[in-house]
Amino acid sequence: MSDDNERLELHQFPYSHYNEKVRWALDFKNVPHRRISYLPGPHMTAIRKLAGTSATPVLRVGGVVVAGSAEIIDVLEGQYPEPPLYPADPVQRRAALDLQAYFDEEVAPAVRRALFAELLAEPAYLCRLFASEKPLLTRLAYRAMQPAIRPVMRHMMQIDSEHLGTARHTIRAALDRVATQAGPGGYLIGDSFSIADLAAAALLAPACGPSHPDMELPRPRPARIEAWLAEWADHPGTLWVRSIYAKHRPHRVLPLRVAAD
Ligand SMILES: N[C@@H](CCC(=O)N[C@@H](CS)C(=O)NCC(=O)O)C(=O)O
C-alpha cells in the first residue's frame, strides 16, 4: 500500500448513485480508501470549502482534491490502471465515455428526482438512509431540520409535476436502452466490463434495488418506497443492472466511515 492509498479519502453521501460510481471504481480497482459521509443539506459548507463546489463525490489524495464522478474515475484510471475500466480500443473507449456522459447528465438527475419525490414524503426514512451512522443528537437534529431542508431539495432537484413526468420517461428509456444495447456477453460496449456498464448500473441502481450493501435500500421500507421499486422491478433493464452488480460489484467489508458533521 502506498502512502497515497493510505491518505485517499472519498467525501460522499451514503446511497447516492453518483457517489456509488466512485465507490465501485475504488472497490473494483481494490484501492484502499476512507469514506467520509455527510448529511445532504448541512454538507454544503464543508464540501464547498474542500472542493469549491457543493456536489459530492469529492476525492482527496494527499493535497490534491478532485470533484465529479467522471473526473475522479479518470484520475483513478490513470493512477490504478489495473483492472481497467476504459476499453483499450480508442473507438470503444470514446463510445464508453459518451455513454457514461449520457447516464451522468440525463439519466442520473431523473432517477434522483423521481426517488427523492418519494423520499421527501418519508422524512424518517430519509434520515435513516443518510444519518444512521451519526450520533443520536445529530440524527435528532437532522430529523428536526427536514421541514426546512425539504423545499431547498425540491428546488435543487427540480421536483415538480412537469419535471417528474419527464423523469419517469427518461428512466424507462434508459432501462430500455441497457436491455437492448447489452451484447451477447452482457456488456454495453465490446465484450468486457467497462466504465459504460459501471456508470449505467450505478446510476440506475436506486430504481433497480441491486443486492449490495452500499445501494440496497434498508428494510423495513415505507409502502411508497416499495411501490417505487415495484414500478421498475420486472423491466429487463432492471434485471441487467442486478446481473452487472452480481458479476462485477465487489462485495467486501465496508471501509471505515468517519462522521463529518
Ligand atoms: N456530475 C456530478 C454530479 C454530482 C451530484 O449531483 N452530486 C449530488 C449527489 S446525488 C450532490 O452532492 N448534490 C448536492 C449539492 O450539489 O450540493 C458527478 O458526476 O459527480
The ligand as an ORCA input file, in Angstrom:
! r2SCAN-3c Opt
* xyz 0 1
  N     -21.851     15.472    -12.374
  C     -21.591     15.299    -10.970
  C     -22.910     15.373    -10.228
  C     -22.721     15.300     -8.729
  C     -24.014     15.497     -7.953
  O     -25.038     15.977     -8.454
  N     -23.931     15.134     -6.671
  C     -25.047     15.184     -5.772
  C     -25.140     13.848     -5.063
  S     -26.526     12.971     -5.544
  C     -24.821     16.230     -4.703
  O     -23.824     16.174     -3.996
  N     -25.747     17.191     -4.556
  C     -25.687     18.196     -3.530
  C     -25.122     19.501     -3.994
  O     -24.883     19.681     -5.219
  O     -24.929     20.371     -3.142
  C     -20.870     13.956    -10.750
  O     -20.886     13.120    -11.673
  O     -20.247     13.757     -9.709
*
